[in-house]
Amino acid sequence: MTIREKFATLGVDNAPGQEENQKNEALELRGEPLAGAPVDFSHGDVDAHKPTPGSFELFAAGVFEGAAQAYTPYKGRTRLMETLAERLSAFTGAAIDPHSGLILTPGTQGALFLAMGANIMPGDKVAVAEPDYFANRKMVEFFNGEMIPVQMRWTAVQTGSGIDLAELEAAFKAGARLFLFSTPNNPTGCVYSKEELFAISKMAKQYGATLIVDELYSRQLFEGTDYVHFCAACPVPNMITIMGPSKTESLSGYRLGVAFGTAEIIERMEKLQAIMALRCPGYNQAVLNGWFAEPAGWLAARVAEHQRIRDDILALIEKQPGVSARKPDGGSYLFVTIPELAVSLHTFIRIARVHANVTVTPGTEFGPQFLHQLRINFSQDHDKALAAMERLFTLMDRYRLP
């Protein structure tokens, strides 16, 4: 693979915030443009859902403290990590060592990059759930690993992720020694069941596999969801759990991530961080003092508001012929199946952005086979989100195949 080929796989056209760099090329439009407030469903709206109270004040305190907060150890400031280890241990039920089993990173994306880099050598086989976070596949390719997709049958089950356990075991038998997945899943919002997690744990132990478990949305769970923290319920010798306050807490702009688990892997991640970014941004680390310490009732209110938006958008979807989405158990995503259209998925998405002020993420970001799916992040202003979905459905009707 040439250097150009290596980086060609890392396309950023559909990443949040990139729409400003895209050309508004001429597209054949059926009917008049659809007016309405712009809604970018590719990421959550931190104007509609404000960061946790006191976040800026904590950041400012870190700035005023100066060098002690600016130049922390590579893994993070010691007293903060001790606080976080205590809070995360209480939240997950797993004992977390703040000195050897925890690292602060530049966002959860940074944690994912470090965890992958600490575990993948060129040619290594890596099992990756599909659909799952779009960067997973790209990072495996970037580190010259060999990806083995493991399909989720999320529409075929009422609870759980529908992960194909037979495919996962086949991947382990074929030599995969790393498995990566998210729960709640991005993009479907499915939560892995206890039975699925125990089966994964049993196989990981049998085949000596390492697990990277993305629990970014584990605080945003909707009514009736039974959630199990893998690290506490069914730990394996080599495992990293990734969390952070980017989404539910709307702190994405601060670039804060946390990874915890096997000390040997954390040590490798620290060494990689030391040459990649040195540390999680020093002043920003101070904001983590407010994580898991929000005002009483704040988190419950935020989850309830997201559940209301989810339910109202699902009610609209149910009225659209050929359009469907499984109700998410947690997180802020809907993975929407759309009908056959007279244009390609990517052309339709460009039409929606240019002529309806609606930005969505193509399903192909989560696996090349998802040509009739798109993902929306419903962490938006309630009324604007519903209006944007109506415009999206109007465009679908214009381009439906007879």
Contacts in CASP RR format, 6 or more apart in sequence:
PFRMAT RR
TARGET T0000
AUTHOR 0000-0000-0000
METHOD contacts of the structure
MODEL  1
MTIREKFATLGVDNAPGQEENQKNEALELRGEPLAGAPVDFSHGDVDAHK
PTPGSFELFAAGVFEGAAQAYTPYKGRTRLMETLAERLSAFTGAAIDPHS
GLILTPGTQGALFLAMGANIMPGDKVAVAEPDYFANRKMVEFFNGEMIPV
QMRWTAVQTGSGIDLAELEAAFKAGARLFLFSTPNNPTGCVYSKEELFAI
SKMAKQYGATLIVDELYSRQLFEGTDYVHFCAACPVPNMITIMGPSKTES
LSGYRLGVAFGTAEIIERMEKLQAIMALRCPGYNQAVLNGWFAEPAGWLA
ARVAEHQRIRDDILALIEKQPGVSARKPDGGSYLFVTIPELAVSLHTFIR
IARVHANVTVTPGTEFGPQFLHQLRINFSQDHDKALAAMERLFTLMDRYR
LP
1 144 0 8 1.000
6 141 0 8 1.000
6 142 0 8 1.000
9 138 0 8 1.000
9 141 0 8 1.000
9 142 0 8 1.000
10 138 0 8 1.000
10 142 0 8 1.000
11 138 0 8 1.000
12 18 0 8 1.000
13 22 0 8 1.000
14 42 0 8 1.000
14 134 0 8 1.000
14 361 0 8 1.000
14 362 0 8 1.000
14 365 0 8 1.000
15 42 0 8 1.000
16 40 0 8 1.000
16 42 0 8 1.000
16 43 0 8 1.000
16 44 0 8 1.000
17 40 0 8 1.000
17 42 0 8 1.000
17 43 0 8 1.000
19 40 0 8 1.000
19 42 0 8 1.000
19 353 0 8 1.000
19 359 0 8 1.000
22 350 0 8 1.000
22 353 0 8 1.000
24 354 0 8 1.000
25 350 0 8 1.000
27 347 0 8 1.000
27 350 0 8 1.000
27 351 0 8 1.000
27 354 0 8 1.000
27 355 0 8 1.000
29 351 0 8 1.000
29 355 0 8 1.000
30 398 0 8 1.000
30 399 0 8 1.000
31 398 0 8 1.000
33 355 0 8 1.000
33 356 0 8 1.000
34 355 0 8 1.000
34 356 0 8 1.000
34 357 0 8 1.000
34 391 0 8 1.000
34 394 0 8 1.000
34 395 0 8 1.000
35 357 0 8 1.000
36 356 0 8 1.000
36 357 0 8 1.000
36 387 0 8 1.000
36 388 0 8 1.000
36 391 0 8 1.000
37 357 0 8 1.000
37 384 0 8 1.000
37 387 0 8 1.000
37 388 0 8 1.000
38 357 0 8 1.000
38 358 0 8 1.000
38 359 0 8 1.000
39 45 0 8 1.000
39 357 0 8 1.000
39 358 0 8 1.000
39 359 0 8 1.000
39 380 0 8 1.000
39 381 0 8 1.000
39 384 0 8 1.000
39 385 0 8 1.000
39 387 0 8 1.000
39 388 0 8 1.000
40 359 0 8 1.000
41 358 0 8 1.000
41 359 0 8 1.000
41 360 0 8 1.000
41 361 0 8 1.000
41 375 0 8 1.000
41 376 0 8 1.000
41 377 0 8 1.000
41 378 0 8 1.000
41 380 0 8 1.000
41 385 0 8 1.000
41 388 0 8 1.000
42 359 0 8 1.000
42 360 0 8 1.000
42 361 0 8 1.000
42 377 0 8 1.000
43 252 0 8 1.000
43 377 0 8 1.000
44 247 0 8 1.000
44 250 0 8 1.000
44 252 0 8 1.000
44 332 0 8 1.000
44 377 0 8 1.000
44 379 0 8 1.000
44 380 0 8 1.000
45 379 0 8 1.000
45 380 0 8 1.000
45 381 0 8 1.000
46 250 0 8 1.000
46 252 0 8 1.000
46 253 0 8 1.000
47 381 0 8 1.000
48 379 0 8 1.000
48 380 0 8 1.000
48 381 0 8 1.000
48 382 0 8 1.000
48 384 0 8 1.000
49 250 0 8 1.000
49 302 0 8 1.000
49 305 0 8 1.000
49 306 0 8 1.000
49 379 0 8 1.000
50 250 0 8 1.000
51 249 0 8 1.000
51 250 0 8 1.000
51 251 0 8 1.000
51 254 0 8 1.000
52 245 0 8 1.000
52 249 0 8 1.000
52 250 0 8 1.000
52 251 0 8 1.000
52 290 0 8 1.000
52 291 0 8 1.000
52 294 0 8 1.000
52 298 0 8 1.000
53 294 0 8 1.000
53 295 0 8 1.000
53 298 0 8 1.000
54 290 0 8 1.000
55 251 0 8 1.000
55 254 0 8 1.000
55 287 0 8 1.000
55 290 0 8 1.000
58 286 0 8 1.000
58 287 0 8 1.000
58 289 0 8 1.000
58 290 0 8 1.000
59 254 0 8 1.000
59 283 0 8 1.000
59 284 0 8 1.000
59 286 0 8 1.000
59 287 0 8 1.000
61 286 0 8 1.000
62 69 0 8 1.000
62 283 0 8 1.000
62 286 0 8 1.000
63 69 0 8 1.000
63 283 0 8 1.000
65 286 0 8 1.000
66 283 0 8 1.000
69 77 0 8 1.000
69 282 0 8 1.000
69 283 0 8 1.000
69 285 0 8 1.000
69 286 0 8 1.000
70 282 0 8 1.000
70 283 0 8 1.000
71 282 0 8 1.000
72 80 0 8 1.000
72 279 0 8 1.000
72 280 0 8 1.000
72 282 0 8 1.000
72 285 0 8 1.000
73 279 0 8 1.000
74 270 0 8 1.000
74 273 0 8 1.000
74 274 0 8 1.000
74 278 0 8 1.000
74 279 0 8 1.000
75 81 0 8 1.000
75 102 0 8 1.000
75 103 0 8 1.000
75 104 0 8 1.000
75 266 0 8 1.000
75 270 0 8 1.000
75 273 0 8 1.000
75 279 0 8 1.000
76 103 0 8 1.000
76 104 0 8 1.000
76 279 0 8 1.000
76 280 0 8 1.000
76 285 0 8 1.000
77 104 0 8 1.000
77 282 0 8 1.000
77 285 0 8 1.000
78 98 0 8 1.000
78 99 0 8 1.000
80 104 0 8 1.000
80 285 0 8 1.000
80 286 0 8 1.000
80 288 0 8 1.000
80 289 0 8 1.000
81 98 0 8 1.000
81 99 0 8 1.000
81 102 0 8 1.000
81 104 0 8 1.000
82 98 0 8 1.000
83 289 0 8 1.000
84 98 0 8 1.000
84 102 0 8 1.000
84 104 0 8 1.000
84 258 0 8 1.000
84 288 0 8 1.000
84 291 0 8 1.000
85 96 0 8 1.000
85 97 0 8 1.000
85 98 0 8 1.000
85 102 0 8 1.000
85 260 0 8 1.000
86 98 0 8 1.000
87 291 0 8 1.000
87 292 0 8 1.000
87 293 0 8 1.000
88 94 0 8 1.000
88 96 0 8 1.000
88 102 0 8 1.000
88 243 0 8 1.000
88 258 0 8 1.000
88 260 0 8 1.000
88 292 0 8 1.000
89 95 0 8 1.000
89 96 0 8 1.000
91 229 0 8 1.000
91 292 0 8 1.000
92 229 0 8 1.000
92 231 0 8 1.000
92 232 0 8 1.000
92 241 0 8 1.000
93 229 0 8 1.000
93 231 0 8 1.000
93 232 0 8 1.000
94 229 0 8 1.000
94 231 0 8 1.000
94 232 0 8 1.000
94 235 0 8 1.000
94 241 0 8 1.000
94 260 0 8 1.000
96 102 0 8 1.000
96 260 0 8 1.000
96 261 0 8 1.000
97 263 0 8 1.000
100 263 0 8 1.000
100 266 0 8 1.000
100 267 0 8 1.000
101 260 0 8 1.000
101 261 0 8 1.000
101 262 0 8 1.000
101 263 0 8 1.000
101 266 0 8 1.000
102 258 0 8 1.000
102 259 0 8 1.000
102 260 0 8 1.000
102 261 0 8 1.000
102 266 0 8 1.000
103 111 0 8 1.000
103 114 0 8 1.000
103 258 0 8 1.000
103 259 0 8 1.000
103 260 0 8 1.000
103 266 0 8 1.000
103 269 0 8 1.000
103 270 0 8 1.000
103 273 0 8 1.000
104 256 0 8 1.000
104 257 0 8 1.000
104 258 0 8 1.000
104 279 0 8 1.000
104 280 0 8 1.000
104 285 0 8 1.000
104 288 0 8 1.000
105 111 0 8 1.000
105 114 0 8 1.000
105 257 0 8 1.000
105 258 0 8 1.000
105 259 0 8 1.000
105 269 0 8 1.000
105 273 0 8 1.000
105 280 0 8 1.000
106 255 0 8 1.000
106 257 0 8 1.000
106 277 0 8 1.000
106 280 0 8 1.000
106 281 0 8 1.000
107 244 0 8 1.000
107 246 0 8 1.000
107 255 0 8 1.000
107 256 0 8 1.000
107 257 0 8 1.000
107 280 0 8 1.000
108 214 0 8 1.000
108 216 0 8 1.000
108 242 0 8 1.000
108 243 0 8 1.000
108 244 0 8 1.000
108 246 0 8 1.000
108 257 0 8 1.000
108 258 0 8 1.000
109 135 0 8 1.000
110 257 0 8 1.000
110 277 0 8 1.000
111 242 0 8 1.000
111 257 0 8 1.000
111 258 0 8 1.000
111 259 0 8 1.000
111 269 0 8 1.000
112 133 0 8 1.000
112 135 0 8 1.000
112 136 0 8 1.000
112 139 0 8 1.000
112 212 0 8 1.000
112 214 0 8 1.000
112 242 0 8 1.000
113 139 0 8 1.000
113 276 0 8 1.000
114 259 0 8 1.000
114 269 0 8 1.000
114 272 0 8 1.000
114 273 0 8 1.000
114 276 0 8 1.000
115 212 0 8 1.000
115 240 0 8 1.000
115 242 0 8 1.000
115 259 0 8 1.000
115 265 0 8 1.000
115 269 0 8 1.000
116 139 0 8 1.000
116 140 0 8 1.000
116 143 0 8 1.000
116 180 0 8 1.000
116 212 0 8 1.000
117 139 0 8 1.000
117 143 0 8 1.000
117 268 0 8 1.000
117 269 0 8 1.000
117 272 0 8 1.000
118 265 0 8 1.000
118 268 0 8 1.000
118 269 0 8 1.000
118 272 0 8 1.000
119 178 0 8 1.000
119 210 0 8 1.000
119 212 0 8 1.000
119 265 0 8 1.000
119 268 0 8 1.000
120 126 0 8 1.000
120 140 0 8 1.000
120 143 0 8 1.000
120 144 0 8 1.000
120 145 0 8 1.000
120 178 0 8 1.000
121 143 0 8 1.000
121 145 0 8 1.000
122 143 0 8 1.000
122 144 0 8 1.000
122 145 0 8 1.000
123 144 0 8 1.000
123 145 0 8 1.000
123 146 0 8 1.000
124 145 0 8 1.000
124 146 0 8 1.000
124 177 0 8 1.000
124 178 0 8 1.000
125 145 0 8 1.000
125 146 0 8 1.000
125 147 0 8 1.000
125 148 0 8 1.000
125 171 0 8 1.000
125 174 0 8 1.000
125 175 0 8 1.000
125 176 0 8 1.000
125 177 0 8 1.000
125 178 0 8 1.000
126 140 0 8 1.000
126 145 0 8 1.000
126 146 0 8 1.000
126 147 0 8 1.000
126 148 0 8 1.000
126 176 0 8 1.000
126 178 0 8 1.000
126 179 0 8 1.000
126 180 0 8 1.000
127 148 0 8 1.000
127 149 0 8 1.000
127 150 0 8 1.000
127 168 0 8 1.000
127 171 0 8 1.000
127 172 0 8 1.000
127 176 0 8 1.000
127 178 0 8 1.000
127 179 0 8 1.000
127 180 0 8 1.000
127 209 0 8 1.000
128 136 0 8 1.000
128 137 0 8 1.000
128 140 0 8 1.000
128 147 0 8 1.000
128 148 0 8 1.000
128 149 0 8 1.000
128 150 0 8 1.000
128 179 0 8 1.000
128 180 0 8 1.000
128 181 0 8 1.000
129 136 0 8 1.000
129 149 0 8 1.000
129 150 0 8 1.000
129 152 0 8 1.000
129 161 0 8 1.000
129 163 0 8 1.000
129 179 0 8 1.000
129 180 0 8 1.000
129 181 0 8 1.000
129 182 0 8 1.000
129 185 0 8 1.000
130 149 0 8 1.000
130 150 0 8 1.000
130 151 0 8 1.000
130 152 0 8 1.000
130 366 0 8 1.000
130 367 0 8 1.000
130 369 0 8 1.000
131 152 0 8 1.000
131 154 0 8 1.000
131 185 0 8 1.000
131 187 0 8 1.000
131 188 0 8 1.000
131 335 0 8 1.000
131 363 0 8 1.000
131 366 0 8 1.000
131 367 0 8 1.000
131 370 0 8 1.000
131 373 0 8 1.000
132 152 0 8 1.000
132 180 0 8 1.000
132 181 0 8 1.000
132 182 0 8 1.000
132 185 0 8 1.000
132 186 0 8 1.000
132 187 0 8 1.000
132 366 0 8 1.000
133 182 0 8 1.000
133 186 0 8 1.000
133 187 0 8 1.000
133 214 0 8 1.000
133 366 0 8 1.000
134 361 0 8 1.000
134 365 0 8 1.000
134 366 0 8 1.000
136 180 0 8 1.000
137 147 0 8 1.000
137 367 0 8 1.000
140 146 0 8 1.000
140 147 0 8 1.000
140 180 0 8 1.000
141 147 0 8 1.000
148 171 0 8 1.000
148 174 0 8 1.000
148 176 0 8 1.000
149 367 0 8 1.000
150 163 0 8 1.000
150 164 0 8 1.000
150 167 0 8 1.000
150 168 0 8 1.000
150 171 0 8 1.000
150 179 0 8 1.000
151 163 0 8 1.000
151 164 0 8 1.000
151 167 0 8 1.000
152 161 0 8 1.000
152 162 0 8 1.000
152 163 0 8 1.000
152 164 0 8 1.000
152 185 0 8 1.000
152 188 0 8 1.000
152 190 0 8 1.000
153 162 0 8 1.000
153 163 0 8 1.000
153 164 0 8 1.000
154 160 0 8 1.000
154 161 0 8 1.000
154 162 0 8 1.000
154 185 0 8 1.000
154 188 0 8 1.000
154 190 0 8 1.000
154 326 0 8 1.000
154 335 0 8 1.000
155 324 0 8 1.000
155 326 0 8 1.000
155 337 0 8 1.000
156 162 0 8 1.000
159 193 0 8 1.000
159 226 0 8 1.000
159 329 0 8 1.000
160 190 0 8 1.000
160 191 0 8 1.000
160 192 0 8 1.000
160 193 0 8 1.000
160 196 0 8 1.000
160 329 0 8 1.000
161 181 0 8 1.000
161 183 0 8 1.000
161 185 0 8 1.000
161 188 0 8 1.000
161 190 0 8 1.000
161 191 0 8 1.000
161 192 0 8 1.000
161 193 0 8 1.000
161 196 0 8 1.000
162 190 0 8 1.000
162 196 0 8 1.000
163 181 0 8 1.000
163 192 0 8 1.000
163 196 0 8 1.000
163 200 0 8 1.000
165 196 0 8 1.000
165 199 0 8 1.000
165 200 0 8 1.000
165 203 0 8 1.000
168 179 0 8 1.000
168 200 0 8 1.000
168 203 0 8 1.000
169 203 0 8 1.000
171 179 0 8 1.000
172 179 0 8 1.000
172 203 0 8 1.000
172 204 0 8 1.000
172 206 0 8 1.000
172 207 0 8 1.000
172 209 0 8 1.000
173 207 0 8 1.000
175 207 0 8 1.000
176 209 0 8 1.000
177 207 0 8 1.000
177 208 0 8 1.000
177 209 0 8 1.000
177 210 0 8 1.000
178 209 0 8 1.000
178 210 0 8 1.000
178 211 0 8 1.000
178 212 0 8 1.000
179 200 0 8 1.000
179 204 0 8 1.000
179 209 0 8 1.000
179 210 0 8 1.000
179 211 0 8 1.000
179 212 0 8 1.000
180 211 0 8 1.000
180 212 0 8 1.000
180 214 0 8 1.000
181 192 0 8 1.000
181 212 0 8 1.000
181 213 0 8 1.000
181 214 0 8 1.000
182 213 0 8 1.000
182 214 0 8 1.000
182 215 0 8 1.000
182 216 0 8 1.000
182 217 0 8 1.000
183 190 0 8 1.000
183 191 0 8 1.000
183 192 0 8 1.000
183 197 0 8 1.000
183 213 0 8 1.000
183 214 0 8 1.000
183 215 0 8 1.000
183 218 0 8 1.000
183 230 0 8 1.000
184 190 0 8 1.000
184 191 0 8 1.000
184 217 0 8 1.000
184 218 0 8 1.000
184 220 0 8 1.000
184 221 0 8 1.000
184 328 0 8 1.000
184 329 0 8 1.000
184 330 0 8 1.000
184 331 0 8 1.000
185 191 0 8 1.000
185 192 0 8 1.000
186 214 0 8 1.000
186 216 0 8 1.000
186 217 0 8 1.000
186 331 0 8 1.000
186 333 0 8 1.000
187 333 0 8 1.000
187 334 0 8 1.000
187 335 0 8 1.000
187 361 0 8 1.000
187 363 0 8 1.000
187 366 0 8 1.000
187 375 0 8 1.000
188 326 0 8 1.000
188 328 0 8 1.000
188 333 0 8 1.000
188 335 0 8 1.000
189 217 0 8 1.000
189 326 0 8 1.000
189 328 0 8 1.000
189 329 0 8 1.000
189 330 0 8 1.000
189 331 0 8 1.000
189 333 0 8 1.000
189 334 0 8 1.000
189 335 0 8 1.000
190 326 0 8 1.000
190 328 0 8 1.000
190 329 0 8 1.000
191 221 0 8 1.000
191 225 0 8 1.000
191 226 0 8 1.000
191 227 0 8 1.000
191 329 0 8 1.000
191 330 0 8 1.000
192 200 0 8 1.000
192 228 0 8 1.000
192 230 0 8 1.000
193 226 0 8 1.000
193 228 0 8 1.000
194 226 0 8 1.000
194 228 0 8 1.000
194 233 0 8 1.000
197 228 0 8 1.000
197 230 0 8 1.000
197 233 0 8 1.000
197 234 0 8 1.000
198 233 0 8 1.000
198 234 0 8 1.000
200 211 0 8 1.000
200 230 0 8 1.000
200 234 0 8 1.000
201 230 0 8 1.000
201 234 0 8 1.000
201 235 0 8 1.000
201 236 0 8 1.000
203 209 0 8 1.000
204 210 0 8 1.000
204 211 0 8 1.000
204 236 0 8 1.000
204 238 0 8 1.000
204 239 0 8 1.000
205 236 0 8 1.000
205 237 0 8 1.000
208 237 0 8 1.000
208 238 0 8 1.000
209 236 0 8 1.000
209 238 0 8 1.000
210 236 0 8 1.000
210 238 0 8 1.000
210 239 0 8 1.000
210 240 0 8 1.000
210 262 0 8 1.000
210 265 0 8 1.000
211 230 0 8 1.000
211 236 0 8 1.000
211 238 0 8 1.000
211 239 0 8 1.000
211 240 0 8 1.000
212 239 0 8 1.000
212 240 0 8 1.000
212 242 0 8 1.000
213 230 0 8 1.000
213 231 0 8 1.000
213 239 0 8 1.000
213 240 0 8 1.000
213 241 0 8 1.000
213 242 0 8 1.000
214 242 0 8 1.000
215 229 0 8 1.000
215 230 0 8 1.000
215 241 0 8 1.000
215 242 0 8 1.000
215 243 0 8 1.000
216 242 0 8 1.000
216 243 0 8 1.000
216 244 0 8 1.000
216 246 0 8 1.000
216 247 0 8 1.000
217 247 0 8 1.000
217 248 0 8 1.000
217 330 0 8 1.000
217 331 0 8 1.000
217 332 0 8 1.000
218 227 0 8 1.000
218 229 0 8 1.000
218 243 0 8 1.000
219 248 0 8 1.000
219 249 0 8 1.000
219 299 0 8 1.000
219 303 0 8 1.000
220 247 0 8 1.000
220 248 0 8 1.000
220 302 0 8 1.000
220 303 0 8 1.000
220 306 0 8 1.000
220 330 0 8 1.000
220 331 0 8 1.000
220 332 0 8 1.000
221 227 0 8 1.000
221 303 0 8 1.000
221 329 0 8 1.000
221 330 0 8 1.000
221 331 0 8 1.000
222 303 0 8 1.000
222 306 0 8 1.000
222 307 0 8 1.000
222 310 0 8 1.000
222 328 0 8 1.000
222 329 0 8 1.000
222 330 0 8 1.000
223 307 0 8 1.000
224 329 0 8 1.000
225 329 0 8 1.000
225 330 0 8 1.000
228 234 0 8 1.000
229 241 0 8 1.000
230 239 0 8 1.000
230 241 0 8 1.000
231 239 0 8 1.000
231 241 0 8 1.000
231 260 0 8 1.000
231 261 0 8 1.000
237 262 0 8 1.000
238 262 0 8 1.000
238 264 0 8 1.000
238 265 0 8 1.000
239 261 0 8 1.000
239 262 0 8 1.000
240 259 0 8 1.000
240 260 0 8 1.000
240 261 0 8 1.000
240 262 0 8 1.000
240 265 0 8 1.000
240 266 0 8 1.000
240 269 0 8 1.000
241 259 0 8 1.000
241 260 0 8 1.000
241 261 0 8 1.000
242 257 0 8 1.000
242 258 0 8 1.000
242 259 0 8 1.000
243 257 0 8 1.000
243 258 0 8 1.000
243 259 0 8 1.000
243 260 0 8 1.000
244 256 0 8 1.000
244 257 0 8 1.000
244 258 0 8 1.000
244 291 0 8 1.000
245 251 0 8 1.000
245 254 0 8 1.000
245 256 0 8 1.000
245 257 0 8 1.000
245 287 0 8 1.000
245 288 0 8 1.000
245 291 0 8 1.000
246 252 0 8 1.000
246 253 0 8 1.000
246 256 0 8 1.000
246 257 0 8 1.000
247 331 0 8 1.000
247 332 0 8 1.000
247 379 0 8 1.000
248 299 0 8 1.000
248 302 0 8 1.000
248 303 0 8 1.000
248 331 0 8 1.000
249 291 0 8 1.000
249 294 0 8 1.000
250 379 0 8 1.000
251 287 0 8 1.000
254 281 0 8 1.000
254 284 0 8 1.000
254 287 0 8 1.000
255 280 0 8 1.000
255 281 0 8 1.000
255 284 0 8 1.000
256 280 0 8 1.000
256 281 0 8 1.000
256 284 0 8 1.000
256 285 0 8 1.000
256 287 0 8 1.000
256 288 0 8 1.000
256 291 0 8 1.000
257 280 0 8 1.000
258 288 0 8 1.000
259 266 0 8 1.000
259 269 0 8 1.000
260 266 0 8 1.000
273 279 0 8 1.000
279 285 0 8 1.000
305 382 0 8 1.000
306 331 0 8 1.000
306 332 0 8 1.000
306 378 0 8 1.000
306 379 0 8 1.000
308 382 0 8 1.000
309 378 0 8 1.000
309 379 0 8 1.000
309 380 0 8 1.000
309 382 0 8 1.000
309 385 0 8 1.000
310 327 0 8 1.000
310 328 0 8 1.000
310 334 0 8 1.000
310 378 0 8 1.000
312 382 0 8 1.000
312 386 0 8 1.000
313 334 0 8 1.000
313 376 0 8 1.000
313 378 0 8 1.000
313 385 0 8 1.000
313 386 0 8 1.000
313 389 0 8 1.000
314 325 0 8 1.000
314 327 0 8 1.000
314 334 0 8 1.000
316 386 0 8 1.000
316 389 0 8 1.000
316 390 0 8 1.000
316 393 0 8 1.000
317 323 0 8 1.000
317 324 0 8 1.000
317 325 0 8 1.000
317 334 0 8 1.000
317 336 0 8 1.000
317 389 0 8 1.000
320 393 0 8 1.000
320 396 0 8 1.000
321 339 0 8 1.000
322 337 0 8 1.000
322 338 0 8 1.000
322 339 0 8 1.000
323 336 0 8 1.000
323 337 0 8 1.000
323 338 0 8 1.000
323 339 0 8 1.000
323 393 0 8 1.000
323 396 0 8 1.000
324 336 0 8 1.000
324 337 0 8 1.000
325 334 0 8 1.000
325 335 0 8 1.000
325 336 0 8 1.000
325 337 0 8 1.000
326 335 0 8 1.000
328 334 0 8 1.000
332 377 0 8 1.000
332 378 0 8 1.000
332 379 0 8 1.000
333 375 0 8 1.000
333 376 0 8 1.000
333 377 0 8 1.000
333 378 0 8 1.000
334 375 0 8 1.000
334 376 0 8 1.000
334 378 0 8 1.000
335 363 0 8 1.000
335 366 0 8 1.000
335 373 0 8 1.000
335 374 0 8 1.000
335 375 0 8 1.000
336 373 0 8 1.000
336 374 0 8 1.000
336 375 0 8 1.000
336 376 0 8 1.000
337 372 0 8 1.000
337 373 0 8 1.000
338 345 0 8 1.000
338 372 0 8 1.000
338 373 0 8 1.000
338 374 0 8 1.000
338 396 0 8 1.000
339 372 0 8 1.000
339 396 0 8 1.000
339 400 0 8 1.000
339 401 0 8 1.000
340 372 0 8 1.000
340 400 0 8 1.000
340 401 0 8 1.000
341 348 0 8 1.000
341 396 0 8 1.000
341 399 0 8 1.000
341 400 0 8 1.000
341 401 0 8 1.000
342 399 0 8 1.000
342 400 0 8 1.000
342 401 0 8 1.000
343 351 0 8 1.000
343 399 0 8 1.000
344 371 0 8 1.000
345 362 0 8 1.000
345 363 0 8 1.000
345 364 0 8 1.000
345 371 0 8 1.000
345 372 0 8 1.000
345 374 0 8 1.000
346 362 0 8 1.000
346 364 0 8 1.000
348 395 0 8 1.000
348 396 0 8 1.000
348 399 0 8 1.000
349 359 0 8 1.000
349 360 0 8 1.000
349 362 0 8 1.000
349 374 0 8 1.000
351 395 0 8 1.000
351 399 0 8 1.000
352 358 0 8 1.000
352 359 0 8 1.000
352 360 0 8 1.000
352 391 0 8 1.000
352 392 0 8 1.000
352 395 0 8 1.000
353 359 0 8 1.000
355 395 0 8 1.000
356 388 0 8 1.000
356 391 0 8 1.000
356 392 0 8 1.000
356 394 0 8 1.000
356 395 0 8 1.000
357 388 0 8 1.000
357 391 0 8 1.000
358 388 0 8 1.000
358 391 0 8 1.000
358 392 0 8 1.000
360 374 0 8 1.000
360 375 0 8 1.000
360 376 0 8 1.000
360 392 0 8 1.000
361 374 0 8 1.000
361 375 0 8 1.000
361 376 0 8 1.000
362 370 0 8 1.000
362 373 0 8 1.000
362 374 0 8 1.000
362 375 0 8 1.000
363 370 0 8 1.000
363 371 0 8 1.000
363 373 0 8 1.000
363 374 0 8 1.000
363 375 0 8 1.000
364 370 0 8 1.000
364 371 0 8 1.000
365 375 0 8 1.000
366 373 0 8 1.000
366 375 0 8 1.000
376 389 0 8 1.000
378 385 0 8 1.000
380 388 0 8 1.000
END
